Amino acid sequence: MIWMLSLCLLVVVDLSAGVGVATKSINPDIKIIGVASNGALAMKNSFISKQAESTKSVRTIADGIAVRDASPITLEHILNHVDVLESVCEDEIAAGILFLLEKQKLLVEGAGAVGVAGLMHGKVDLPKGSKVGVILSGGNIDVTMLSLIIEKGLVKSSRKMKLSVILVDKPGALMKFTELLRDVGANIVQIGYDRTSIDLEFGDAVVSVDLETKGVEHQDEVRKALSENRFEFKELQ
């Protein structure tokens, strides 16, 4: 891996202290860009102030870099070997994890995906034609957290939508609604039917439905079809 990094002009990484020491020993001209989480900024703040600092709270899905107290020894290595230290938010880390899983077929934990997240969201300034290396470190991610990241990622990329629809509580009403969804190509993943809510008029029912869609334009088709057929609906987050 170090041999491959020696071919790069920039290296983007979460474990910036160790990688910086190793990489600069081969080629001191390589630019090391560290990436931290906005939910754990002790090291970034220390990098800026050039003295070890602490944060009152740490909250991030990148638990491998969830540092509350910056180590003076680690900070010394970072100050000597890291050129830039940026940070990304939780949604950006989640997008990086999902990108690696979907496009590269790689399961990478939050801390290992911060470098990719930084590149994806423009946190790293890349000169045109640069040879860039990004280190992906670790696949230790909780299955429940991974499921949540995937679900939220699908919603944000317009491949899943959640609707609440008011229907007349009579035979055939639900079938008419589901047939409309079928006609526009929206796949029902989950559906719930409630006729007893105190917020409903007598004779009405509310249907909650999770749909698989193909993107922004497809979701617009779903909305248009519902409106044209006079369904009263709202989107759920």
PEMOJO-V894798 format. One record per helix or strand of 3 or more residues. SS is the DSSP state (helix for helix, strand for strand). FROM is the first residue (numbers start at 1). LEN is the number of residues. If there is no record, write none. Layout:
ss: (SS:SS)
from: (FROM:FROM)
len: (LEN:LEN)
This chain:
ss: (helix:strand:helix:strand:helix:helix:helix:strand:helix:helix:strand:helix:strand:helix:strand:strand:helix:strand)
from: (2:10:16:31:42:63:72:84:90:110:132:143:160:173:187:204:216:232)
len: (4:4:11:7:8:3:10:5:14:11:3:14:9:11:8:9:13:5)
